[in-house]
Amino acid sequence: MGIRTFTVCAAVAIGAPSLFADFSYRETSQITGGAMAGMMKLVSKQSRGETETTVALKGNKMARRSAAHLNVIDLDARTITDVDLEKKTYAVMTFDEMKQAMENLSKKMKQNNDVQFKVSADATGKTKQIAGFDAKEIVMRMTMEATDAKSKQSGAMSVVTDLWFAENVPGYAEVAAFYRKMAEQMNWTPGGGMFASQPQMAKGMTEAFKEIAKMNGAPVLQIVAMGPDGMAPPSADAPVKQEGPKPSAGSILGGALGGRLGGLGRKKADPPPQDQAPAGAQPTGSMIEMRMEYSGFATTADASMFDIPAGFKQVEHEMKKIK
């Protein structure tokens, strides 16, 4: 379950025309807090700094390119290509293969655990100026509750996203239309496909999409927090339950998923001392927090953004290994 999931969900929900004109923008992300932030700071210089990604849309292709990675989605070829610019390798999956991998992942989660999802989205009515835009706020929460079939041990984990949308960003509707078309091709629609076996999830996603669609704009800021259910919100403005944190679902799911949740299945380490946390980080009880800012919106796109560098070696996609 990736933190960036909500960016895609938001884009899918917004109404847009069916033609994809050129468009590009910058996405700047930084880990800003949480118990894992201090440890990541000690491990990697890149982990403690900002990561800038350029997103480009040209025709029926979308590229996301940073200094280390390139991801290209091709609606005509129905493929997703991931390029490791440091290892000089690339891997390709078809939409059908990706859908199958996600279904395999869902089955794997159910083998030894009872997993339930709840999703909600609430418009707060708050507005503020962000990067020169008048932005409106919506708070989205996804909670995963898991119970181990053998031990009956249970736990819950939440991802809370504080989203700010700006209206009247010329060209962003093309991005929304692209994601919506991709959702249709991969059967990632509310209430169907991958959500069919989780009625609560399907209902929650449908209602969340309706709320996000009302924003009718482009995201200019996201603040995301992942951690035990009941954790403090990712910002002081986010209205979430104030209660003691519950046991994490990560330890229950980690074994079944073979560690593919980014380390969430391992025993949670003690939070680092406050002097190890990044500057400006706020203690919230979360495992990790991330801030994503969006800027440089333009109705142009560089064609070279989509190219795999010459000499790169093709390898098997990691998602194909989920059986």
Kinemage of the C-alpha trace (Angstrom):
@kinemage 1
@onewidth
@group {chain A} dominant
@subgroup {mainchain}
@vectorlist {calphas} color= white
{ca met a 1} P 0.000 0.000 0.000
{ca gly a 2} L 1.846 3.038 -1.192
{ca ile a 3} L 1.635 6.474 0.306
{ca arg a 4} L 1.156 7.926 -3.167
{ca thr a 5} L -2.050 5.947 -3.665
{ca phe a 6} L -4.188 8.970 -2.811
{ca thr a 7} L -2.676 11.151 -5.507
{ca val a 8} L -3.877 8.674 -8.116
{ca cys a 9} L -7.277 8.278 -6.453
{ca ala a 10} L -7.742 12.034 -6.415
{ca ala a 11} L -6.908 12.359 -10.092
{ca val a 12} L -9.230 9.522 -11.111
{ca ala a 13} L -12.152 11.169 -9.387
{ca ile a 14} L -12.019 14.544 -11.114
{ca gly a 15} L -14.128 14.976 -14.243
{ca ala a 16} L -12.127 15.695 -17.412
{ca pro a 17} L -12.252 15.602 -21.226
{ca ser a 18} L -11.201 12.484 -23.140
{ca leu a 19} L -8.306 13.941 -25.171
{ca phe a 20} L -4.840 14.156 -23.656
{ca ala a 21} L -2.932 17.299 -24.595
{ca asp a 22} L 0.633 17.961 -23.438
{ca phe a 23} L 1.004 18.864 -19.774
{ca ser a 24} L 3.742 18.762 -17.119
{ca tyr a 25} L 4.420 19.757 -13.531
{ca arg a 26} L 6.871 19.202 -10.669
{ca glu a 27} L 6.233 17.168 -7.536
{ca thr a 28} L 8.541 17.812 -4.583
{ca ser a 29} L 8.352 15.333 -1.700
{ca gln a 30} L 10.113 15.160 1.637
{ca ile a 31} L 9.879 12.944 4.699
{ca thr a 32} L 9.086 15.380 7.488
{ca gly a 33} L 8.414 13.314 10.594
{ca gly a 34} L 7.386 10.074 12.246
{ca ala a 35} L 9.262 7.481 14.271
{ca met a 36} L 11.145 6.177 11.212
{ca ala a 37} L 12.312 9.603 9.997
{ca gly a 38} L 15.323 9.867 12.284
{ca met a 39} L 16.537 6.369 11.420
{ca met a 40} L 16.215 7.039 7.687
{ca lys a 41} L 18.182 10.250 8.118
{ca leu a 42} L 21.110 8.282 9.519
{ca val a 43} L 20.977 5.638 6.793
{ca ser a 44} L 20.772 7.732 3.634
{ca lys a 45} L 21.436 11.307 2.596
{ca gln a 46} L 18.768 10.951 -0.098
{ca ser a 47} L 16.195 9.816 2.480
{ca arg a 48} L 16.564 12.973 4.523
{ca gly a 49} L 16.448 15.377 1.597
{ca glu a 50} L 13.862 16.452 -0.934
{ca thr a 51} L 13.025 14.336 -3.956
{ca glu a 52} L 11.900 16.196 -7.058
{ca thr a 53} L 9.886 14.369 -9.702
{ca thr a 54} L 8.796 15.753 -13.045
{ca val a 55} L 5.455 14.450 -14.317
{ca ala a 56} L 4.806 14.736 -18.053
{ca leu a 57} L 1.800 13.838 -20.200
{ca lys a 58} L 2.112 13.542 -23.973
{ca gly a 59} L -0.555 11.886 -26.076
{ca asn a 60} L -1.461 8.599 -24.403
{ca lys a 61} L 1.733 8.347 -22.344
{ca met a 62} L 2.566 9.615 -18.879
{ca ala a 63} L 6.062 9.736 -17.393
{ca arg a 64} L 7.230 10.325 -13.829
{ca arg a 65} L 10.973 11.000 -13.724
{ca ser a 66} L 13.292 11.724 -10.797
{ca ala a 67} L 17.068 11.548 -10.492
{ca ala a 68} L 16.923 7.826 -9.694
{ca his a 69} L 13.769 6.452 -11.325
{ca leu a 70} L 11.540 6.693 -14.387
{ca asn a 71} L 8.013 5.315 -14.677
{ca val a 72} L 6.164 5.354 -18.006
{ca ile a 73} L 2.505 4.410 -18.456
{ca asp a 74} L 1.430 3.774 -22.059
{ca leu a 75} L -2.336 3.505 -22.584
{ca asp a 76} L -1.996 2.414 -26.217
{ca ala a 77} L 0.462 -0.413 -25.464
{ca arg a 78} L -1.273 -1.072 -22.096
{ca thr a 79} L 2.096 -1.272 -20.335
{ca ile a 80} L 3.820 0.111 -17.255
{ca thr a 81} L 7.596 0.483 -17.522
{ca asp a 82} L 9.805 1.050 -14.461
{ca val a 83} L 13.382 2.201 -15.034
{ca asp a 84} L 16.124 2.213 -12.411
{ca leu a 85} L 18.400 5.009 -13.612
{ca glu a 86} L 21.098 4.116 -11.069
{ca lys a 87} L 21.256 0.366 -11.739
{ca lys a 88} L 20.679 0.941 -15.468
{ca thr a 89} L 17.852 -1.599 -15.692
{ca tyr a 90} L 14.193 -1.513 -16.701
{ca ala a 91} L 11.154 -3.781 -16.257
{ca val a 92} L 7.865 -3.892 -18.148
{ca met a 93} L 4.424 -5.111 -17.075
{ca thr a 94} L 1.205 -5.178 -19.072
{ca phe a 95} L -1.977 -3.875 -17.497
{ca asp a 96} L -3.279 -7.454 -17.349
{ca glu a 97} L -0.126 -8.633 -15.556
{ca met a 98} L -0.376 -5.777 -13.063
{ca lys a 99} L -4.019 -6.539 -12.374
{ca gln a 100} L -3.167 -10.233 -11.859
{ca ala a 101} L -0.335 -9.322 -9.497
{ca met a 102} L -2.685 -7.161 -7.425
{ca glu a 103} L -5.218 -9.986 -7.291
{ca asn a 104} L -2.461 -12.384 -6.182
{ca leu a 105} L -1.473 -9.904 -3.486
{ca ser a 106} L -5.065 -9.692 -2.300
{ca lys a 107} L -5.341 -13.496 -2.097
{ca lys a 108} L -2.016 -13.700 -0.259
{ca met a 109} L -3.263 -11.253 2.336
{ca lys a 110} L -6.389 -13.344 2.889
{ca gln a 111} L -4.574 -16.686 3.294
{ca asn a 112} L -3.652 -16.180 6.921
{ca asn a 113} L -5.432 -12.962 7.843
{ca asp a 114} L -8.854 -11.413 7.926
{ca val a 115} L -8.266 -7.947 6.458
{ca gln a 116} L -10.881 -5.205 6.393
{ca phe a 117} L -10.575 -1.733 4.857
{ca lys a 118} L -12.420 1.464 5.650
{ca val a 119} L -12.159 4.648 3.587
{ca ser a 120} L -13.553 8.110 4.187
{ca ala a 121} L -13.064 11.614 2.794
{ca asp a 122} L -14.289 14.837 4.368
{ca ala a 123} L -14.236 18.353 2.960
{ca thr a 124} L -13.394 20.661 5.858
{ca gly a 125} L -14.563 23.879 4.219
{ca lys a 126} L -11.191 25.478 4.951
{ca thr a 127} L -9.324 27.517 2.349
{ca lys a 128} L -5.899 29.138 2.179
{ca gln a 129} L -3.359 30.500 -0.256
{ca ile a 130} L -0.798 27.908 -1.392
{ca ala a 131} L 1.827 28.775 -4.011
{ca gly a 132} L -0.326 31.594 -5.319
{ca phe a 133} L -3.491 29.488 -5.612
{ca asp a 134} L -6.711 29.617 -3.589
{ca ala a 135} L -6.809 26.061 -2.233
{ca lys a 136} L -9.537 24.026 -0.521
{ca glu a 137} L -8.929 21.219 1.969
{ca ile a 138} L -10.167 17.643 2.081
{ca val a 139} L -9.023 14.996 4.581
{ca met a 140} L -8.935 11.371 3.445
{ca arg a 141} L -8.432 8.371 5.729
{ca met a 142} L -7.861 4.719 4.853
{ca thr a 143} L -7.791 2.259 7.737
{ca met a 144} L -6.692 -1.369 7.413
{ca glu a 145} L -7.707 -3.761 10.195
{ca ala a 146} L -6.134 -7.223 10.235
{ca thr a 147} L -6.741 -10.304 12.393
{ca asp a 148} L -4.397 -13.300 12.301
{ca ala a 149} L -6.372 -16.497 11.673
{ca lys a 150} L -4.208 -18.598 14.015
{ca ser a 151} L -3.318 -16.341 16.916
{ca lys a 152} L -6.446 -14.146 16.640
{ca gln a 153} L -4.155 -11.181 17.266
{ca ser a 154} L -5.522 -8.040 15.655
{ca gly a 155} L -4.229 -4.603 14.795
{ca ala a 156} L -5.064 -1.543 12.750
{ca met a 157} L -3.055 0.809 10.554
{ca ser a 158} L -4.151 4.072 8.956
{ca val a 159} L -3.026 6.374 6.186
{ca val a 160} L -4.355 9.902 6.713
{ca thr a 161} L -3.962 12.398 3.862
{ca asp a 162} L -4.505 16.139 4.155
{ca leu a 163} L -5.191 17.224 0.546
{ca trp a 164} L -5.322 20.810 -0.750
{ca phe a 165} L -6.825 21.465 -4.195
{ca ala a 166} L -6.647 24.584 -6.371
{ca glu a 167} L -9.250 25.320 -9.017
{ca asn a 168} L -8.596 26.718 -12.481
{ca val a 169} L -5.148 25.222 -13.088
{ca pro a 170} L -4.967 25.258 -16.928
{ca gly a 171} L -4.236 21.811 -18.384
{ca tyr a 172} L -4.489 19.677 -15.249
{ca ala a 173} L -7.780 18.191 -16.456
{ca glu a 174} L -5.682 16.212 -18.945
{ca val a 175} L -3.917 14.422 -16.079
{ca ala a 176} L -7.241 13.586 -14.456
{ca ala a 177} L -8.580 12.216 -17.744
{ca phe a 178} L -5.474 10.062 -18.229
{ca tyr a 179} L -5.786 8.448 -14.789
{ca arg a 180} L -9.488 7.877 -15.302
{ca lys a 181} L -8.851 6.139 -18.634
{ca met a 182} L -6.185 3.984 -17.021
{ca ala a 183} L -8.607 3.085 -14.219
{ca glu a 184} L -11.163 1.958 -16.796
{ca gln a 185} L -8.653 -0.204 -18.659
{ca met a 186} L -7.389 -1.881 -15.480
{ca asn a 187} L -10.842 -2.181 -13.905
{ca trp a 188} L -9.809 0.034 -11.004
{ca thr a 189} L -13.287 1.475 -10.611
{ca pro a 190} L -15.127 2.167 -7.328
{ca gly a 191} L -17.326 -0.764 -6.337
{ca gly a 192} L -15.840 -3.236 -8.825
{ca gly a 193} L -12.733 -5.139 -9.838
{ca met a 194} L -10.216 -5.235 -7.020
{ca phe a 195} L -12.717 -3.737 -4.538
{ca ala a 196} L -15.454 -6.301 -5.228
{ca ser a 197} L -14.441 -8.603 -2.366
{ca gln a 198} L -14.458 -5.705 0.123
{ca pro a 199} L -17.948 -4.104 0.181
{ca gln a 200} L -16.908 -1.634 2.891
{ca met a 201} L -13.853 -0.644 0.843
{ca ala a 202} L -15.945 -0.238 -2.314
{ca lys a 203} L -18.539 1.902 -0.561
{ca gly a 204} L -15.875 4.005 1.144
{ca met a 205} L -13.906 4.581 -2.056
{ca thr a 206} L -17.071 5.557 -3.938
{ca glu a 207} L -18.008 8.140 -1.315
{ca ala a 208} L -14.409 9.399 -1.111
{ca phe a 209} L -14.285 9.868 -4.893
{ca lys a 210} L -17.506 11.886 -4.770
{ca glu a 211} L -16.049 14.264 -2.205
{ca ile a 212} L -12.781 14.664 -4.113
{ca ala a 213} L -14.652 15.247 -7.384
{ca lys a 214} L -16.400 18.238 -5.807
{ca met a 215} L -13.018 19.960 -5.495
{ca asn a 216} L -12.747 20.192 -9.312
{ca gly a 217} L -9.092 21.147 -9.265
{ca ala a 218} L -5.428 20.199 -9.107
{ca pro a 219} L -3.606 19.101 -5.935
{ca val a 220} L -1.094 21.704 -4.780
{ca leu a 221} L -0.198 20.181 -1.411
{ca gln a 222} L -0.458 16.779 0.293
{ca ile a 223} L 0.522 15.922 3.838
{ca val a 224} L 0.440 12.173 4.473
{ca ala a 225} L 0.870 10.245 7.709
{ca met a 226} L 1.040 6.449 8.082
{ca gly a 227} L 0.859 4.673 11.400
{ca pro a 228} L -1.367 2.988 14.009
{ca asp a 229} L -5.054 3.832 13.957
{ca gly a 230} L -5.774 6.675 16.348
{ca met a 231} L -2.496 8.484 15.708
{ca ala a 232} L -2.381 12.263 15.740
{ca pro a 233} L -3.227 13.926 12.394
{ca pro a 234} L -0.558 14.892 9.838
{ca ser a 235} L -1.422 18.552 10.377
{ca ala a 236} L -3.182 20.517 13.099
{ca asp a 237} L -6.086 21.147 10.740
{ca ala a 238} L -6.973 17.515 9.979
{ca pro a 239} L -10.068 16.357 11.922
{ca val a 240} L -9.366 12.780 12.988
{ca lys a 241} L -10.170 10.745 16.072
{ca gln a 242} L -8.106 11.566 19.128
{ca glu a 243} L -7.558 8.285 20.916
{ca gly a 244} L -4.706 6.074 22.004
{ca pro a 245} L -2.852 4.290 19.179
{ca lys a 246} L -3.902 0.690 18.554
{ca pro a 247} L -1.516 -2.177 17.731
{ca ser a 248} L -0.125 -1.918 14.217
{ca ala a 249} L -1.512 -4.189 11.502
{ca gly a 250} L 1.926 -4.280 9.887
{ca ser a 251} L 3.287 -7.015 12.137
{ca ile a 252} L 0.333 -9.226 11.278
{ca leu a 253} L 0.488 -8.698 7.515
{ca gly a 254} L 4.255 -8.603 7.119
{ca gly a 255} L 4.831 -12.351 7.288
{ca ala a 256} L 2.082 -13.152 4.817
{ca leu a 257} L 3.305 -10.588 2.298
{ca gly a 258} L 6.963 -11.507 2.509
{ca gly a 259} L 8.046 -8.033 3.587
{ca arg a 260} L 6.598 -6.256 0.554
{ca leu a 261} L 5.011 -3.509 2.646
{ca gly a 262} L 8.241 -1.592 2.877
{ca gly a 263} L 9.292 -2.985 6.245
{ca leu a 264} L 5.934 -2.518 7.966
{ca gly a 265} L 5.881 -6.181 8.899
{ca arg a 266} L 9.004 -5.945 10.991
{ca lys a 267} L 9.072 -5.184 14.666
{ca lys a 268} L 8.750 -1.458 15.088
{ca ala a 269} L 11.907 0.133 16.426
{ca asp a 270} L 11.856 2.617 19.273
{ca pro a 271} L 11.416 6.202 18.052
{ca pro a 272} L 14.746 8.008 17.648
{ca pro a 273} L 15.689 10.778 20.069
{ca gln a 274} L 14.216 14.139 19.118
{ca asp a 275} L 17.638 15.510 18.194
{ca gln a 276} L 17.805 12.927 15.390
{ca ala a 277} L 14.508 13.970 13.789
{ca pro a 278} L 14.572 16.194 10.698
{ca ala a 279} L 14.269 19.916 11.225
{ca gly a 280} L 10.661 20.958 11.624
{ca ala a 281} L 9.402 17.423 12.296
{ca gln a 282} L 6.510 17.196 14.724
{ca pro a 283} L 5.988 14.166 16.999
{ca thr a 284} L 2.562 12.765 16.117
{ca gly a 285} L 2.740 9.054 16.968
{ca ser a 286} L 2.946 8.170 13.265
{ca met a 287} L 5.482 5.806 11.729
{ca ile a 288} L 6.257 8.165 8.889
{ca glu a 289} L 5.031 11.469 7.497
{ca met a 290} L 5.563 12.964 4.064
{ca arg a 291} L 4.903 16.358 2.522
{ca met a 292} L 4.335 16.708 -1.238
{ca glu a 293} L 4.138 20.040 -3.026
{ca tyr a 294} L 3.097 20.550 -6.653
{ca ser a 295} L 4.297 23.414 -8.863
{ca gly a 296} L 5.482 24.416 -12.336
{ca phe a 297} L 2.199 23.564 -14.071
{ca ala a 298} L 2.712 23.930 -17.841
{ca thr a 299} L 0.883 22.964 -21.038
{ca thr a 300} L 4.074 21.553 -22.567
{ca ala a 301} L 5.954 18.248 -22.208
{ca asp a 302} L 9.497 17.222 -23.169
{ca ala a 303} L 9.420 14.138 -25.441
{ca ser a 304} L 12.805 12.941 -24.111
{ca met a 305} L 11.198 12.411 -20.682
{ca phe a 306} L 9.728 9.131 -21.943
{ca asp a 307} L 12.912 7.558 -23.332
{ca ile a 308} L 14.716 4.606 -21.751
{ca pro a 309} L 18.455 5.407 -21.966
{ca ala a 310} L 20.419 3.312 -24.450
{ca gly a 311} L 22.241 0.263 -23.086
{ca phe a 312} L 19.901 -0.409 -20.164
{ca lys a 313} L 19.225 -4.088 -19.370
{ca gln a 314} L 15.688 -5.477 -19.135
{ca val a 315} L 14.885 -7.437 -15.939
{ca glu a 316} L 11.821 -9.131 -14.471
{ca his a 317} L 9.374 -6.806 -12.764
{ca glu a 318} L 9.188 -7.291 -8.983
{ca met a 319} L 5.386 -7.400 -9.074
{ca lys a 320} L 5.499 -10.528 -11.246
{ca lys a 321} L 7.119 -12.397 -8.355
{ca ile a 322} L 3.935 -12.180 -6.270
{ca lys a 323} L 2.283 -15.563 -6.663
